[in-house]
């Protein structure tokens, strides 16, 4: 079985790099984004299975990005991963499938492992030649 595709979103480059490396070790194919616009582009262009989304993005657009991802492809599992526990209800209202309080990496790993067996099989992305 091919590794699941994941997009990790965090505006802090050090946090983003660390989390991307960790989920690679957990067996995922991962791409990172530091803002909502890039996250949305990656999530939809890569036929992503899972998005792990920090909610403290510049401009406060994380909840809107969650809504847009889920309305474009409801099969993408979106996990809100935030240090702000008071945002759990807002994340779920925006259609996040789960909420994990930072920095609980054990809970994140368990949640991802749970969803690994439930992913919808995806067709490979065919890259188009740039003009």
C-alpha positions in Angstrom: 0.0 0.0 0.0 1.4 3.4 -1.0 1.9 6.0 1.8 -0.9 8.3 2.4 -0.5 11.9 1.3 -0.5 14.6 3.9 -0.2 18.3 4.1 1.0 19.9 7.3 0.3 23.5 7.9 2.1 25.7 10.4 3.2 29.3 10.1 6.3 28.7 12.2 8.9 27.2 9.9 10.7 25.3 12.7 7.5 23.7 13.8 6.6 22.9 10.3 9.9 21.3 9.4 9.9 19.2 12.6 6.3 18.0 12.2 6.9 17.2 8.5 9.9 15.1 9.4 8.1 13.3 12.2 5.1 12.3 10.0 7.6 11.1 7.3 9.0 8.8 10.0 5.5 7.6 10.7 5.2 6.6 7.0 3.4 9.4 5.3 4.2 11.3 2.1 4.2 14.9 3.3 4.3 18.4 2.0 4.4 21.5 4.2 2.7 24.9 3.9 3.2 28.1 6.0 -0.1 29.8 5.0 -3.7 29.0 4.1 -3.4 29.7 0.4 -0.5 27.3 -0.1 -2.3 24.7 2.1 -5.4 24.8 0.0 -3.4 24.6 -3.2 -1.4 21.6 -2.0 -4.3 19.8 -0.4 -6.4 19.9 -3.6 -3.6 19.5 -6.2 -1.9 16.5 -4.5 -5.1 14.5 -3.9 -4.2 14.7 -0.2 -5.6 12.2 2.2 -5.0 14.1 5.5 -4.4 17.8 6.4 -2.9 18.6 9.8 -3.8 22.3 10.2 -2.4 24.8 12.8 -5.2 27.2 13.6 -2.9 30.2 14.4 -2.1 31.2 10.8 -1.4 34.8 9.8 -4.6 36.5 8.8 -6.7 34.1 10.8 -7.7 32.1 7.7 -7.3 28.6 9.0 -11.0 28.0 9.6 -11.9 29.3 6.2 -9.2 27.0 4.6 -10.7 24.0 6.5 -14.2 24.9 5.1 -12.8 25.2 1.6 -10.9 22.0 1.7 -13.9 20.0 3.0 -16.3 21.6 0.6 -14.0 20.7 -2.3 -13.3 17.2 -1.1 -15.1 15.9 1.9 -12.9 12.7 1.9 -9.9 14.6 3.0 -9.4 14.2 6.7 -8.7 17.5 8.4 -7.1 17.5 11.8 -6.9 20.8 13.6 -3.7 20.8 15.6 -3.5 23.8 17.9 -2.3 25.0 21.3 -5.5 26.9 21.7 -8.1 24.5 23.2 -10.8 27.1 23.1 -10.8 26.9 19.3 -11.9 23.3 19.2 -15.6 24.1 18.7 -14.8 26.6 16.0 -12.6 24.1 14.2 -15.3 21.4 14.3 -17.9 23.9 13.2 -15.6 24.6 10.2 -15.8 20.9 9.4 -12.5 19.7 10.9 -12.8 15.9 11.5 -10.7 16.0 14.6 -8.9 18.3 17.0 -5.6 17.6 18.8 -4.2 20.0 21.4 -0.5 20.8 20.8 2.0 19.5 21.7 0.3 16.1 22.2 2.2 14.2 19.4 1.2 10.8 20.9 -2.5 11.7 20.4 -1.8 13.0 16.9 0.0 9.8 16.0 -2.8 7.6 17.4 -5.4 9.6 15.5 -3.5 9.4 12.2 -3.1 5.7 12.7 -6.8 5.3 13.2 -7.5 7.2 10.0 -4.8 5.4 8.0 -7.1 2.4 7.7 -10.1 4.4 6.7 -8.6 6.5 3.8 -10.4 6.5 0.5 -8.2 5.1 -2.2 -7.0 7.9 -4.5 -5.9 7.9 -8.1 -2.3 9.1 -8.6 -1.8 12.7 -9.7 -0.6 13.0 -13.2 1.7 16.0 -13.5 1.1 18.3 -16.4 4.0 19.8 -18.3 4.3 23.6 -17.5 4.1 25.9 -20.5 
